[in-house]
Amino acid sequence: MTGQRTGVAEPSSVGAVCDRRFFVVLLALLVAAFFVPTATAGERSVTAAEANGTYRDVEGKSEIKILALGHGKLKVQLALVYEYRSGAGPAANVGDASGEATIENDIAVFVPEEAGACKITMTFLPNGKLKVEQQGEECGFGHNVRADGTFRKISNRKPNDVDLVFLSTTCRADLSRQSDCVGGSQAKADQLSTINLLPELLQKTVDRMK
């Protein structure tokens, strides 16, 4: 038959089309990978099991106990210690606070009761870490005692009412014969004193906080 032509693509044309399609697919994959959303602070939801437990700072001195109450509420207990050496030997100032915090996604905000200009923000990080930031100085803590720092979960056990006891109550019980127990709402900016930490007192405090 005459007047008919068979449409056969040239090899070079087929290769060019394949190259363009491969480039388009590769570009789409790169764009998708680049713009994959990642969970940042304030966007990751925290479960009750993840929040519950006891957290301790890197120095092993201060602890935070957290109990999830549901409906965006946490019950928190801060037992903070600032150690130093005085002329009489090892000493420390303490600070405690307890109450309810509000949580949204992975950020909890706690305003200690009877405190002045004080706000404590706790961000739940992966691997059982808790980043704590204190805003304001009127938290009722002892001299140089602050909540700032990174805490690591040391226990997943849910704290109960016995666990959530003020450190100031423990301090008064163990130092009932002394008048230099400082911490919590009893600490005043113009009347700060220290606690001489005996090994027995440290052990009792640790045992009660477990």
C-alpha positions in Angstrom: 0.0 0.0 0.0 1.1 3.5 -0.8 0.5 6.8 0.9 0.8 5.3 4.5 3.6 5.9 6.9 4.2 3.9 10.0 4.6 6.1 13.2 7.6 4.7 14.9 9.3 6.9 17.5 12.9 7.5 17.1 15.0 6.0 19.9 16.3 9.4 20.9 12.7 10.7 21.3 11.7 7.8 23.6 14.8 8.3 25.7 14.1 12.0 26.1 10.5 11.3 27.2 11.7 8.8 29.8 14.2 11.2 31.1 11.6 13.9 31.6 9.2 11.6 33.4 12.0 10.3 35.7 13.0 13.9 36.5 9.4 14.9 37.3 8.9 11.9 39.6 12.2 12.5 41.3 11.4 16.2 41.8 8.0 15.3 43.3 9.6 12.9 45.7 12.2 15.5 46.8 9.6 18.2 47.3 7.4 15.8 49.4 10.3 14.8 51.6 11.4 18.3 52.1 8.0 19.6 53.2 7.0 16.6 55.4 5.6 18.2 58.6 7.5 17.5 61.8 6.2 17.7 65.3 7.5 20.8 67.0 7.0 22.0 70.6 3.4 22.6 71.2 2.1 20.3 68.4 2.8 16.8 69.8 0.1 15.3 72.0 1.1 13.8 75.3 -0.7 10.8 76.7 -1.4 10.3 80.4 1.0 7.4 80.6 3.7 9.6 79.1 3.1 12.4 81.6 2.7 10.4 84.8 5.7 9.7 86.9 8.7 11.2 88.7 11.3 13.4 87.0 14.7 14.2 88.4 17.2 16.9 87.3 20.7 16.1 85.9 22.3 16.7 89.3 20.0 14.3 91.0 18.9 16.9 93.6 15.5 18.2 92.5 12.4 16.3 91.5 9.1 16.9 89.9 6.1 14.5 90.3 3.3 14.7 87.8 -0.1 13.0 87.8 -2.5 13.4 84.8 -6.0 14.3 85.9 -7.6 14.4 82.4 -9.4 17.3 80.7 -6.2 19.2 80.1 -5.1 19.2 83.8 -2.1 17.9 85.6 -1.3 17.7 89.3 2.3 18.6 89.9 4.7 18.7 92.8 8.0 20.5 92.6 10.7 19.7 95.2 13.7 21.8 94.3 17.1 22.0 96.0 20.0 24.4 95.7 23.1 23.1 97.4 26.2 25.0 98.4 29.0 25.1 101.0 28.9 27.5 103.9 31.4 28.1 106.7 29.6 25.5 108.7 29.7 22.9 106.0 27.3 21.6 103.3 24.1 23.5 103.2 21.1 24.0 100.9 18.1 26.2 100.2 14.9 24.5 99.1 11.8 25.4 97.2 8.5 23.5 96.8 5.3 24.1 95.0 2.2 22.0 94.4 -1.0 22.4 92.5 -2.7 22.0 89.2 -1.2 22.8 85.8 -2.9 23.1 82.5 -1.6 21.2 79.5 -2.2 21.7 75.8 -0.5 19.3 73.4 3.0 18.9 74.9 3.3 22.1 76.9 2.1 22.4 80.5 1.8 25.7 82.4 2.0 25.8 86.2 1.4 28.9 88.3 2.2 28.1 92.0 -0.4 28.9 94.5 0.2 32.0 96.6 3.0 33.0 94.3 3.6 36.4 92.9 4.9 37.0 89.4 5.8 33.4 88.6 5.0 31.0 85.8 6.6 27.6 85.2 6.4 26.1 81.7 7.1 22.4 81.3 7.6 21.0 77.8 7.4 17.2 77.4 10.2 16.0 75.1 10.7 12.5 73.6 12.6 9.8 75.6 11.1 10.8 79.0 12.7 14.3 79.1 11.0 17.3 80.6 12.3 20.9 79.8 11.3 23.3 82.6 11.5 27.1 82.3 10.7 29.5 85.1 9.5 33.0 84.4 9.5 35.5 87.3 11.3 35.4 90.6 8.3 35.5 93.0 7.8 31.8 93.2 8.3 31.5 96.9 11.4 29.4 96.6 14.5 29.8 98.7 17.5 31.9 97.7 19.0 30.9 94.3 16.4 28.1 94.0 15.0 27.9 90.5 13.0 25.4 88.5 14.9 25.8 85.2 16.5 22.8 83.7 16.1 19.5 81.9 14.6 16.7 84.0 14.6 13.0 83.1 11.9 10.5 84.0 13.1 8.1 86.6 9.8 6.4 87.4 6.6 5.7 85.4 4.6 5.0 88.5 1.7 7.3 89.0 2.2 9.5 92.1 -0.5 9.2 94.8 -1.6 11.6 97.5 1.1 10.3 99.8 3.8 11.0 97.2 2.5 14.5 96.5 3.6 15.9 99.9 5.1 19.3 100.3 8.9 19.2 100.8 8.4 22.0 103.3 6.2 19.6 105.4 9.1 17.1 105.3 11.5 19.7 106.2 9.5 20.9 109.2 9.1 17.3 110.4 12.8 16.5 110.3 14.0 19.9 111.6 11.2 20.5 114.2 13.8 21.6 116.7 15.4 24.1 114.3 14.1 27.4 113.1 16.2 27.5 109.9 13.9 25.5 107.6 13.4 27.4 104.4 11.3 26.6 101.4 7.9 27.0 99.7 5.6 29.8 100.6 7.4 30.4 103.9 10.5 31.7 102.2 10.7 35.5 102.1 13.0 37.6 100.0 14.3 39.5 103.0 14.4 36.6 105.4 16.3 33.7 103.8 18.1 31.1 105.8 19.7 27.8 105.1 19.4 24.2 106.0 22.4 22.2 107.2 22.0 19.0 105.4 22.8 15.9 107.5 23.2 12.6 105.7 20.2 11.3 107.7 18.0 14.2 106.5 19.0 13.6 102.9 18.2 10.0 103.1 14.8 10.6 104.7 13.9 13.2 102.1 14.9 10.9 99.2 12.9 8.0 100.8 9.8 10.1 101.1 10.0 11.4 97.5 10.3 7.9 96.0 
